[in-house]
Amino acid sequence: MYDFDKAIDRTGTTSIKWNFQYDFHGKADGLLPYWIADTDFPVANEIIDAFKKRCEHPVFGYADPLPRTFEAVQGWWERRHGWKPETEWMFMPCGVVTGIYFALEAFVPKGGKVLTFTPVYDPFFAAVKNSGHTLVACPMDHKDNYYTINFEKFEEELKNGVKAVIFCNPHNPVGRVWTAEELEKVADLCVKYDAYLLSDEVHCDYGLTRPYTPMGKFTQVHDKLIVYTSMAKSFNLAGLVSACIIVPNEEVRKKLRYEFDSRWMFSPTDFAFTAMDAAYNHADQWMDEVCEYIKGNVALVNQFCAEKMPKIGVTKHEGTFLMWLDMSCFGKTSTELTSILAEKYGIAVGDGSHYDPSTEGFIRFNIGCARSVLQKGLEAMERCYKDLVK
Ligand SMILES: Cc1ncc(COP(=O)(O)O)c(C=O)c1O
């Protein structure tokens, strides 16, 4: 049994979440942080033990994964997610977002259309724009605090020449864990209109109300598919800056690898591979327990809001440790509300306008912390609610 109830104060560490709070400007130090997507949970003992053992060998040169690390990833996906990707399909660079940039570079002609379903993780927007491509935002339908893909709109955009789709499963920030039916429709439409499907599955181990389905199960899309995975979210190891990209088609894989290799961007550190081996082989129990704990945190947010802040729309949460709250009842823009919560009430939350510039009044709330810390965040929000919501 792991103790996730123990509140861990990360001030004084290099944590971005705790040190560079509130929109990166450091405007208000000492805030309780509920923004950037890492958790405050201690890493599994199995991983810490593996680090200690690795340190018994005193040399830390350039590193490359051994076959056992690919097998560890393969074993985890087969055991936990019912999909067995071939080890040759994988490569392990330094980060998912970089891998998205390079795929856009490799597979989309300059200025080409790249679609994503909004609201969504904001670096997707930056990746498209900074690559000189054209962003096609495909707003999801939003009804009764629940988001769904508007497939008609999606198909219309594909018909208009979309070259690539950046997909997020489970979805950050709206917390959807897409059903197999929804995923297959996305896959089929990408095949029909010959669009690359960049499937970001970094939140895959946090399918809370239903297990996540890997896009790789839909073999019809394999020639167009790039799957992004990582241990960063799953095991709270974002600081190790690593990823595992899975590309079934050999030509696509070679082209994407070339983007990295030609820029001399090779593997992450030995510590990343040490952690992957330990996590994917031995940390099943930690993963099960942390998901149970987060489910308890989701229940607390739902209950607290229903009882004390009933005008907040809590998006129905299926997965991830990030909740999406409709706080339009405060009568403020997302940016105003984020500032007020930081400056007057001492909490740092994610400004919803980053994830969807076209809607206002939303915040992203990171619930990956001890329940007592979550309670403090909710109480701060409640004070603001009492002051502003009539
Ligand atoms: C959906 C999603 N993709 C990618 C990342 C970041 O991945 P990386 O740090 O490996 O670039 C995050 C981090 O929050 C995320 O939520």
The ligand as an SDF file (V2000), in Angstrom:
LIG
                    3D

 16 16  0  0  0  0  0  0  0  0999 V2000
   -1.5190   15.5060  -23.7810 C   0  0  0  0  0  0  0  0  0  0  0  0
   -0.0900   15.8160  -23.4310 C   0  0  0  0  0  0  0  0  0  0  0  0
    0.8760   15.5540  -24.3310 N   0  0  0  0  0  0  0  0  0  0  0  0
    2.1770   15.8200  -24.0710 C   0  0  0  0  0  0  0  0  0  0  0  0
    2.5560   16.3560  -22.8670 C   0  0  0  0  0  0  0  0  0  0  0  0
    3.9880   16.6740  -22.6110 C   0  0  0  0  0  0  0  0  0  0  0  0
    4.8330   15.6830  -23.0570 O   0  0  0  0  0  0  0  0  0  0  0  0
    6.3960   15.9220  -23.0880 P   0  0  0  0  0  0  0  0  0  0  0  0
    6.7430   16.5800  -21.7790 O   0  0  0  0  0  0  0  0  0  0  0  0
    6.9700   14.5630  -23.2120 O   0  0  0  0  0  0  0  0  0  0  0  0
    6.6940   16.7830  -24.2590 O   0  0  0  0  0  0  0  0  0  0  0  0
    1.5730   16.6600  -21.9050 C   0  0  0  0  0  0  0  0  0  0  0  0
    1.9380   17.3110  -20.6400 C   0  0  0  0  0  0  0  0  0  0  0  0
    1.1260   17.8490  -19.9370 O   0  0  0  0  0  0  0  0  0  0  0  0
    0.2240   16.3650  -22.2000 C   0  0  0  0  0  0  0  0  0  0  0  0
   -0.7480   16.6010  -21.3100 O   0  0  0  0  0  0  0  0  0  0  0  0
  1  2  1  0
  2  3  1  0
  2 15  2  0
  3  4  2  0
  4  5  1  0
  5  6  1  0
  5 12  2  0
  6  7  1  0
  7  8  1  0
  8  9  2  0
  8 10  1  0
  8 11  1  0
 12 13  1  0
 12 15  1  0
 13 14  2  0
 15 16  1  0
M  END
$$$$
